[in-house]
Amino acid sequence: MAGLHRRFVEVKNVHLMRTPGLAEFPDCVAARPLKHLRELEAMAAAGHRVVMLFVIQRGDCDVFAACAELDPAYARGLDHAAANGVEVLAYRCALTPDAVTLADPIPWRDAA
């Protein structure tokens, strides 16, 4: 179907915090998340809306960043994808004994 634009969302769970208030992803070197970024970038280049959503499943973080120290290739890949049409969003969760709910957006600190 020519002209049909789709929307794609990749969701990553984030739980790493090494510096108070800073949520980081990934928590180890992993080729698969980088492969996904490249696929998302290709979808954006094809004219689709593409979102990389980081869900921070903790309430004590005020900013999000790619963990360049643990996986510099992923950090560079996220910056590259964002520069090429992939929206990067990070949302903090509210945690209670009964539920984990998406709360509010927090800023993404890119490596550039």
N, CA, C and O atoms as a GROMACS GRO file, in nm:
protein
  448
    1MET      N    1   0.085  -0.118   0.000
    1MET     CA    2   0.000   0.000   0.000
    1MET      C    3   0.089   0.124   0.000
    1MET      O    4   0.142   0.164   0.103
    2ALA      N    5   0.103   0.182  -0.114
    2ALA     CA    6   0.187   0.300  -0.129
    2ALA      C    7   0.134   0.414  -0.044
    2ALA      O    8   0.013   0.437  -0.036
    3GLY      N    9   0.226   0.486   0.019
    3GLY     CA   10   0.188   0.603   0.097
    3GLY      C   11   0.143   0.572   0.239
    3GLY      O   12   0.118   0.664   0.317
    4LEU      N   13   0.131   0.444   0.273
    4LEU     CA   14   0.087   0.408   0.408
    4LEU      C   15   0.205   0.418   0.504
    4LEU      O   16   0.308   0.353   0.485
    5HIS      N   17   0.189   0.499   0.606
    5HIS     CA   18   0.295   0.513   0.706
    5HIS      C   19   0.250   0.446   0.834
    5HIS      O   20   0.138   0.467   0.882
    6ARG      N   21   0.336   0.366   0.886
    6ARG     CA   22   0.307   0.292   1.009
    6ARG      C   23   0.379   0.356   1.125
    6ARG      O   24   0.463   0.445   1.108
    7ARG      N   25   0.346   0.310   1.242
    7ARG     CA   26   0.412   0.354   1.364
    7ARG      C   27   0.474   0.232   1.431
    7ARG      O   28   0.410   0.128   1.446
    8PHE      N   29   0.598   0.246   1.470
    8PHE     CA   30   0.670   0.137   1.535
    8PHE      C   31   0.723   0.186   1.669
    8PHE      O   32   0.774   0.298   1.679
    9VAL      N   33   0.712   0.102   1.771
    9VAL     CA   34   0.762   0.136   1.904
    9VAL      C   35   0.842   0.017   1.956
    9VAL      O   36   0.793  -0.096   1.959
   10GLU      N   37   0.964   0.044   1.997
   10GLU     CA   38   1.047  -0.056   2.064
   10GLU      C   39   1.052  -0.013   2.210
   10GLU      O   40   1.078   0.103   2.240
   11VAL      N   41   1.027  -0.107   2.301
   11VAL     CA   42   1.024  -0.077   2.444
   11VAL      C   43   1.137  -0.152   2.513
   11VAL      O   44   1.154  -0.273   2.495
   12LYS      N   45   1.213  -0.079   2.592
   12LYS     CA   46   1.320  -0.140   2.671
   12LYS      C   47   1.297  -0.112   2.819
   12LYS      O   48   1.268   0.001   2.858
   13ASN      N   49   1.312  -0.214   2.900
   13ASN     CA   50   1.302  -0.202   3.044
   13ASN      C   51   1.435  -0.151   3.098
   13ASN      O   52   1.541  -0.202   3.062
   14VAL      N   53   1.429  -0.051   3.183
   14VAL     CA   54   1.550   0.008   3.241
   14VAL      C   55   1.542  -0.003   3.392
   14VAL      O   56   1.443   0.035   3.454
   15HIS      N   57   1.648  -0.056   3.450
   15HIS     CA   58   1.652  -0.066   3.597
   15HIS      C   59   1.788  -0.027   3.654
   15HIS      O   60   1.802  -0.016   3.776
   16LEU      N   61   1.888  -0.006   3.567
   16LEU     CA   62   2.023   0.026   3.614
   16LEU      C   63   2.033   0.172   3.659
   16LEU      O   64   1.995   0.263   3.586
   17MET      N   65   2.085   0.191   3.780
   17MET     CA   66   2.118   0.324   3.830
   17MET      C   67   2.249   0.311   3.906
   17MET      O   68   2.253   0.254   4.015
   18ARG      N   69   2.358   0.365   3.849
   18ARG     CA   70   2.488   0.362   3.916
   18ARG      C   71   2.519   0.496   3.980
   18ARG      O   72   2.591   0.503   4.080
   19THR      N   73   2.465   0.602   3.922
   19THR     CA   74   2.480   0.738   3.974
   19THR      C   75   2.342   0.781   4.021
   19THR      O   76   2.245   0.767   3.946
   20PRO      N   77   2.330   0.834   4.143
   20PRO     CA   78   2.198   0.873   4.191
   20PRO      C   79   2.122   0.961   4.091
   20PRO      O   80   2.173   1.062   4.044
   21GLY      N   81   2.001   0.919   4.060
   21GLY     CA   82   1.913   0.995   3.972
   21GLY      C   83   1.928   0.967   3.824
   21GLY      O   84   1.848   1.016   3.744
   22LEU      N   85   2.030   0.889   3.784
   22LEU     CA   86   2.056   0.862   3.643
   22LEU      C   87   2.021   0.717   3.608
   22LEU      O   88   2.086   0.624   3.656
   23ALA      N   89   1.918   0.699   3.526
   23ALA     CA   90   1.883   0.568   3.475
   23ALA      C   91   1.965   0.542   3.350
   23ALA      O   92   1.982   0.631   3.267
   24GLU      N   93   2.018   0.418   3.337
   24GLU     CA   94   2.103   0.386   3.222
   24GLU      C   95   2.060   0.255   3.156
   24GLU      O   96   2.013   0.162   3.222
   25PHE      N   97   2.079   0.250   3.025
   25PHE     CA   98   2.057   0.128   2.947
   25PHE      C   99   2.162   0.125   2.838
   25PHE      O  100   2.193   0.229   2.780
   26PRO      N  101   2.217   0.010   2.809
   26PRO     CA  102   2.195  -0.123   2.865
   26PRO      C  103   2.280  -0.145   2.990
   26PRO      O  104   2.363  -0.062   3.026
   27ASP      N  105   2.257  -0.258   3.055
   27ASP     CA  106   2.334  -0.290   3.175
   27ASP      C  107   2.447  -0.390   3.144
   27ASP      O  108   2.516  -0.437   3.235
   28CYS      N  109   2.466  -0.421   3.016
   28CYS     CA  110   2.575  -0.506   2.971
   28CYS      C  111   2.589  -0.488   2.820
   28CYS      O  112   2.503  -0.428   2.756
   29VAL      N  113   2.697  -0.540   2.763
   29VAL     CA  114   2.713  -0.536   2.618
   29VAL      C  115   2.616  -0.637   2.558
   29VAL      O  116   2.612  -0.753   2.598
   30ALA      N  117   2.539  -0.591   2.461
   30ALA     CA  118   2.443  -0.679   2.397
   30ALA      C  119   2.425  -0.636   2.251
   30ALA      O  120   2.391  -0.521   2.224
   31ALA      N  121   2.447  -0.727   2.161
   31ALA     CA  122   2.437  -0.695   2.019
   31ALA      C  123   2.292  -0.677   1.974
   31ALA      O  124   2.265  -0.598   1.883
   32ARG      N  125   2.201  -0.747   2.034
   32ARG     CA  126   2.061  -0.745   1.989
   32ARG      C  127   1.996  -0.607   1.998
   32ARG      O  128   1.932  -0.565   1.902
   33PRO      N  129   2.010  -0.534   2.110
   33PRO     CA  130   1.950  -0.400   2.114
   33PRO      C  131   2.006  -0.306   2.008
   33PRO      O  132   1.932  -0.223   1.955
   34LEU      N  133   2.134  -0.319   1.977
   34LEU     CA  134   2.193  -0.236   1.872
   34LEU      C  135   2.136  -0.274   1.736
   34LEU      O  136   2.109  -0.186   1.654
   35LYS      N  137   2.116  -0.402   1.712
   35LYS     CA  138   2.053  -0.448   1.588
   35LYS      C  139   1.913  -0.390   1.575
   35LYS      O  140   1.872  -0.348   1.466
   36HIS      N  141   1.839  -0.387   1.685
   36HIS     CA  142   1.704  -0.330   1.684
   36HIS      C  143   1.708  -0.181   1.650
   36HIS      O  144   1.623  -0.133   1.575
   37LEU      N  145   1.807  -0.108   1.704
   37LEU     CA  146   1.819   0.034   1.671
   37LEU      C  147   1.838   0.055   1.522
   37LEU      O  148   1.778   0.144   1.462
   38ARG      N  149   1.921  -0.027   1.462
   38ARG     CA  150   1.947  -0.015   1.319
   38ARG      C  151   1.820  -0.044   1.238
   38ARG      O  152   1.795   0.020   1.137
   39GLU      N  153   1.742  -0.142   1.283
   39GLU     CA  154   1.616  -0.174   1.216
   39GLU      C  155   1.517  -0.058   1.229
   39GLU      O  156   1.447  -0.024   1.134
   40LEU      N  157   1.513   0.003   1.348
   40LEU     CA  158   1.424   0.118   1.368
   40LEU      C  159   1.466   0.234   1.279
   40LEU      O  160   1.381   0.303   1.222
   41GLU      N  161   1.594   0.255   1.268
   41GLU     CA  162   1.645   0.364   1.184
   41GLU      C  163   1.604   0.343   1.038
   41GLU      O  164   1.568   0.439   0.970
   42ALA      N  165   1.608   0.220   0.992
   42ALA     CA  166   1.566   0.190   0.854
   42ALA      C  167   1.416   0.217   0.837
   42ALA      O  168   1.374   0.266   0.732
   43MET      N  169   1.337   0.186   0.937
   43MET     CA  170   1.194   0.213   0.931
   43MET      C  171   1.167   0.363   0.926
   43MET      O  172   1.078   0.409   0.853
   44ALA      N  173   1.243   0.439   1.004
   44ALA     CA  174   1.228   0.586   1.001
   44ALA      C  175   1.267   0.640   0.865
   44ALA      O  176   1.202   0.731   0.813
   45ALA      N  177   1.373   0.586   0.806
   45ALA     CA  178   1.417   0.631   0.674
   45ALA      C  179   1.311   0.602   0.567
   45ALA      O  180   1.304   0.670   0.466
   46ALA      N  181   1.230   0.499   0.592
   46ALA     CA  182   1.122   0.465   0.499
   46ALA      C  183   0.999   0.554   0.518
   46ALA      O  184   0.899   0.538   0.448
   47GLY      N  185   1.007   0.645   0.613
   47GLY     CA  186   0.898   0.740   0.632
   47GLY      C  187   0.800   0.707   0.743
   47GLY      O  188   0.699   0.775   0.758
   48HIS      N  189   0.829   0.604   0.821
   48HIS     CA  190   0.740   0.566   0.930
   48HIS      C  191   0.776   0.642   1.057
   48HIS      O  192   0.890   0.687   1.074
   49ARG      N  193   0.680   0.656   1.145
   49ARG     CA  194   0.709   0.713   1.277
   49ARG      C  195   0.764   0.601   1.363
   49ARG      O  196   0.705   0.494   1.374
   50VAL      N  197   0.878   0.627   1.425
   50VAL     CA  198   0.947   0.525   1.503
   50VAL      C  199   0.986   0.584   1.639
   50VAL      O  200   1.042   0.693   1.647
   51VAL      N  201   0.955   0.509   1.744
   51VAL     CA  202   0.985   0.554   1.880
   51VAL      C  203   1.065   0.447   1.954
   51VAL      O  204   1.028   0.330   1.953
   52MET      N  205   1.173   0.488   2.016
   52MET     CA  206   1.248   0.402   2.108
   52MET      C  207   1.208   0.448   2.248
   52MET      O  208   1.244   0.558   2.291
   53LEU      N  209   1.132   0.364   2.317
   53LEU     CA  210   1.077   0.399   2.449
   53LEU      C  211   1.151   0.324   2.558
   53LEU      O  212   1.153   0.201   2.560
   54PHE      N  213   1.211   0.399   2.648
   54PHE     CA  214   1.278   0.340   2.764
   54PHE      C  215   1.186   0.357   2.885
   54PHE      O  216   1.152   0.469   2.923
   55VAL      N  217   1.147   0.246   2.945
   55VAL     CA  218   1.059   0.247   3.062
   55VAL      C  219   1.147   0.223   3.184
   55VAL      O  220   1.197   0.113   3.206
   56ILE      N  221   1.163   0.328   3.264
   56ILE     CA  222   1.246   0.321   3.383
   56ILE      C  223   1.158   0.271   3.497
   56ILE      O  224   1.073   0.343   3.549
   57GLN      N  225   1.181   0.147   3.535
   57GLN     CA  226   1.095   0.084   3.634
   57GLN      C  227   1.149   0.108   3.775
   57GLN      O  228   1.176   0.015   3.852
   58ARG      N  229   1.163   0.236   3.803
   58ARG     CA  230   1.201   0.283   3.937
   58ARG      C  231   1.162   0.430   3.943
   58ARG      O  232   1.157   0.497   3.840
   59GLY      N  233   1.134   0.479   4.060
   59GLY     CA  234   1.086   0.616   4.074
   59GLY      C  235   1.191   0.716   4.115
   59GLY      O  236   1.160   0.834   4.133
   60ASP      N  237   1.315   0.673   4.130
   60ASP     CA  238   1.420   0.761   4.184
   60ASP      C  239   1.517   0.813   4.079
   60ASP      O  240   1.628   0.853   4.112
   61CYS      N  241   1.477   0.813   3.953
   61CYS     CA  242   1.563   0.864   3.847
   61CYS      C  243   1.498   0.985   3.781
   61CYS      O  244   1.378   0.986   3.755
   62ASP      N  245   1.580   1.086   3.754
   62ASP     CA  246   1.531   1.211   3.694
   62ASP      C  247   1.581   1.234   3.553
   62ASP      O  248   1.536   1.327   3.486
   63VAL      N  249   1.674   1.150   3.507
   63VAL     CA  250   1.730   1.164   3.373
   63VAL      C  251   1.770   1.024   3.324
   63VAL      O  252   1.799   0.935   3.403
   64PHE      N  253   1.770   1.008   3.192
   64PHE     CA  254   1.807   0.882   3.130
   64PHE      C  255   1.924   0.903   3.036
   64PHE      O  256   1.934   1.007   2.971
   65ALA      N  257   2.014   0.804   3.027
   65ALA     CA  258   2.124   0.807   2.931
   65ALA      C  259   2.158   0.666   2.888
   65ALA      O  260   2.136   0.570   2.964
   66ALA      N  261   2.210   0.653   2.769
   66ALA     CA  262   2.266   0.525   2.726
   66ALA      C  263   2.395   0.504   2.803
   66ALA      O  264   2.471   0.599   2.823
   67CYS      N  265   2.419   0.383   2.846
   67CYS     CA  266   2.537   0.354   2.927
   67CYS      C  267   2.659   0.331   2.837
   67CYS      O  268   2.691   0.218   2.802
   68ALA      N  269   2.724   0.440   2.802
   68ALA     CA  270   2.840   0.435   2.712
   68ALA      C  271   2.958   0.361   2.775
   68ALA      O  272   3.039   0.303   2.703
   69GLU      N  273   2.968   0.363   2.905
   69GLU     CA  274   3.078   0.294   2.971
   69GLU      C  275   3.067   0.142   2.953
   69GLU      O  276   3.168   0.075   2.930
   70LEU      N  277   2.946   0.089   2.964
   70LEU     CA  278   2.927  -0.056   2.951
   70LEU      C  279   2.910  -0.100   2.806
   70LEU      O  280   2.954  -0.209   2.770
   71ASP      N  281   2.848  -0.016   2.723
   71ASP     CA  282   2.827  -0.053   2.583
   71ASP      C  283   2.837   0.072   2.495
   71ASP      O  284   2.735   0.130   2.456
   72PRO      N  285   2.960   0.113   2.462
   72PRO     CA  286   2.977   0.234   2.383
   72PRO      C  287   2.914   0.225   2.244
   72PRO      O  288   2.870   0.327   2.190
   73ALA      N  289   2.909   0.107   2.186
   73ALA     CA  290   2.848   0.092   2.053
   73ALA      C  291   2.698   0.123   2.060
   73ALA      O  292   2.644   0.187   1.969
   74TYR      N  293   2.632   0.079   2.165
   74TYR     CA  294   2.489   0.108   2.178
   74TYR      C  295   2.467   0.258   2.198
   74TYR      O  296   2.376   0.316   2.137
   75ALA      N  297   2.548   0.320   2.281
   75ALA     CA  298   2.534   0.464   2.305
   75ALA      C  299   2.549   0.543   2.175
   75ALA      O  300   2.471   0.633   2.147
   76ARG      N  301   2.651   0.508   2.096
   76ARG     CA  302   2.670   0.574   1.966
   76ARG      C  303   2.552   0.544   1.874
   76ARG      O  304   2.505   0.632   1.801
   77GLY      N  305   2.504   0.419   1.877
   77GLY     CA  306   2.392   0.380   1.792
   77GLY      C  307   2.265   0.453   1.826
   77GLY      O  308   2.188   0.488   1.737
   78LEU      N  309   2.240   0.478   1.954
   78LEU     CA  310   2.121   0.552   1.994
   78LEU      C  311   2.128   0.696   1.947
   78LEU      O  312   2.029   0.750   1.896
   79ASP      N  313   2.244   0.759   1.962
   79ASP     CA  314   2.262   0.896   1.911
   79ASP      C  315   2.240   0.900   1.760
   79ASP      O  316   2.173   0.990   1.709
   80HIS      N  317   2.296   0.804   1.690
   80HIS     CA  318   2.284   0.799   1.544
   80HIS      C  319   2.138   0.779   1.502
   80HIS      O  320   2.090   0.846   1.412
   81ALA      N  321   2.070   0.688   1.568
   81ALA     CA  322   1.929   0.662   1.536
   81ALA      C  323   1.845   0.788   1.560
   81ALA      O  324   1.758   0.821   1.480
   82ALA      N  325   1.871   0.856   1.671
   82ALA     CA  326   1.794   0.978   1.703
   82ALA      C  327   1.820   1.086   1.598
   82ALA      O  328   1.729   1.160   1.562
   83ALA      N  329   1.943   1.094   1.550
   83ALA     CA  330   1.976   1.194   1.448
   83ALA      C  331   1.914   1.160   1.313
   83ALA      O  332   1.910   1.243   1.222
   84ASN      N  333   1.867   1.035   1.300
   84ASN     CA  334   1.811   0.989   1.174
   84ASN      C  335   1.664   0.950   1.184
   84ASN      O  336   1.618   0.860   1.114
   85GLY      N  337   1.592   1.019   1.272
   85GLY     CA  338   1.447   1.007   1.273
   85GLY      C  339   1.382   0.920   1.378
   85GLY      O  340   1.260   0.914   1.384
   86VAL      N  341   1.460   0.854   1.462
   86VAL     CA  342   1.402   0.772   1.568
   86VAL      C  343   1.379   0.861   1.690
   86VAL      O  344   1.474   0.920   1.743
   87GLU      N  345   1.255   0.870   1.736
   87GLU     CA  346   1.225   0.947   1.858
   87GLU      C  347   1.272   0.867   1.978
   87GLU      O  348   1.248   0.747   1.987
   88VAL      N  349   1.339   0.934   2.071
   88VAL     CA  350   1.384   0.869   2.194
   88VAL      C  351   1.304   0.927   2.309
   88VAL      O  352   1.308   1.047   2.336
   89LEU      N  353   1.229   0.839   2.377
   89LEU     CA  354   1.149   0.880   2.491
   89LEU      C  355   1.186   0.795   2.611
   89LEU      O  356   1.215   0.676   2.599
   90ALA      N  357   1.186   0.857   2.728
   90ALA     CA  358   1.212   0.787   2.853
   90ALA      C  359   1.102   0.824   2.952
   90ALA      O  360   1.073   0.942   2.972
   91TYR      N  361   1.042   0.724   3.012
   91TYR     CA  362   0.936   0.745   3.110
   91TYR      C  363   0.972   0.673   3.239
   91TYR      O  364   1.013   0.557   3.239
   92ARG      N  365   0.954   0.744   3.347
   92ARG     CA  366   0.974   0.688   3.481
   92ARG      C  367   0.843   0.624   3.525
   92ARG      O  368   0.735   0.667   3.485
   93CYS      N  369   0.854   0.522   3.608
   93CYS     CA  370   0.736   0.455   3.662
   93CYS      C  371   0.710   0.499   3.806
   93CYS      O  372   0.801   0.538   3.879
   94ALA      N  373   0.584   0.491   3.843
   94ALA     CA  374   0.545   0.508   3.983
   94ALA      C  375   0.527   0.367   4.039
   94ALA      O  376   0.460   0.283   3.978
   95LEU      N  377   0.587   0.343   4.152
   95LEU     CA  378   0.584   0.210   4.212
   95LEU      C  379   0.508   0.213   4.344
   95LEU      O  380   0.535   0.296   4.430
   96THR      N  381   0.414   0.122   4.359
   96THR     CA  382   0.343   0.105   4.485
   96THR      C  383   0.342  -0.046   4.516
   96THR      O  384   0.378  -0.126   4.430
   97PRO      N  385   0.302  -0.083   4.635
   97PRO     CA  386   0.294  -0.227   4.664
   97PRO      C  387   0.196  -0.301   4.573
   97PRO      O  388   0.205  -0.423   4.557
   98ASP      N  389   0.102  -0.228   4.514
   98ASP     CA  390  -0.001  -0.291   4.432
   98ASP      C  391   0.022  -0.281   4.281
   98ASP      O  392  -0.037  -0.357   4.205
   99ALA      N  393   0.106  -0.187   4.238
   99ALA     CA  394   0.118  -0.166   4.094
   99ALA      C  395   0.245  -0.094   4.054
   99ALA      O  396   0.307  -0.022   4.134
  100VAL      N  397   0.281  -0.115   3.930
  100VAL     CA  398   0.385  -0.037   3.864
  100VAL      C  399   0.316   0.029   3.746
  100VAL      O  400   0.263  -0.038   3.658
  101THR      N  401   0.316   0.163   3.745
  101THR     CA  402   0.246   0.235   3.638
  101THR      C  403   0.339   0.337   3.574
  101THR      O  404   0.428   0.393   3.640
  102LEU      N  405   0.318   0.360   3.447
  102LEU     CA  406   0.393   0.462   3.376
  102LEU      C  407   0.354   0.598   3.434
  102LEU      O  408   0.236   0.630   3.443
  103ALA      N  409   0.453   0.676   3.473
  103ALA     CA  410   0.423   0.801   3.543
  103ALA      C  411   0.446   0.923   3.454
  103ALA      O  412   0.351   0.982   3.403
  104ASP      N  413   0.572   0.961   3.435
  104ASP     CA  414   0.599   1.085   3.364
  104ASP      C  415   0.728   1.075   3.284
  104ASP      O  416   0.816   0.995   3.315
  105PRO      N  417   0.738   1.158   3.179
  105PRO     CA  418   0.860   1.157   3.099
  105PRO      C  419   0.976   1.219   3.175
  105PRO      O  420   0.958   1.310   3.256
  106ILE      N  421   1.095   1.168   3.147
  106ILE     CA  422   1.217   1.230   3.199
  106ILE      C  423   1.309   1.255   3.080
  106ILE      O  424   1.297   1.187   2.978
  107PRO      N  425   1.400   1.351   3.090
  107PRO     CA  426   1.485   1.386   2.976
  107PRO      C  427   1.588   1.277   2.946
  107PRO      O  428   1.637   1.207   3.034
  108TRP      N  429   1.617   1.268   2.818
  108TRP     CA  430   1.725   1.181   2.770
  108TRP      C  431   1.849   1.266   2.750
  108TRP      O  432   1.845   1.369   2.682
  109ARG      N  433   1.957   1.222   2.808
  109ARG     CA  434   2.086   1.290   2.793
  109ARG      C  435   2.167   1.212   2.690
  109ARG      O  436   2.221   1.106   2.720
  110ASP      N  437   2.174   1.265   2.569
  110ASP     CA  438   2.249   1.195   2.464
  110ASP      C  439   2.398   1.210   2.487
  110ASP      O  440   2.443   1.296   2.563
  111ALA      N  441   2.473   1.125   2.421
  111ALA     CA  442   2.619   1.122   2.440
  111ALA      C  443   2.690   1.235   2.368
  111ALA      O  444   2.806   1.265   2.398
  112ALA      N  445   2.622   1.299   2.274
  112ALA     CA  446   2.687   1.405   2.194
  112ALA      C  447   2.715   1.529   2.275
  112ALA      O  448   2.769   1.626   2.222
   0.00000   0.00000   0.00000
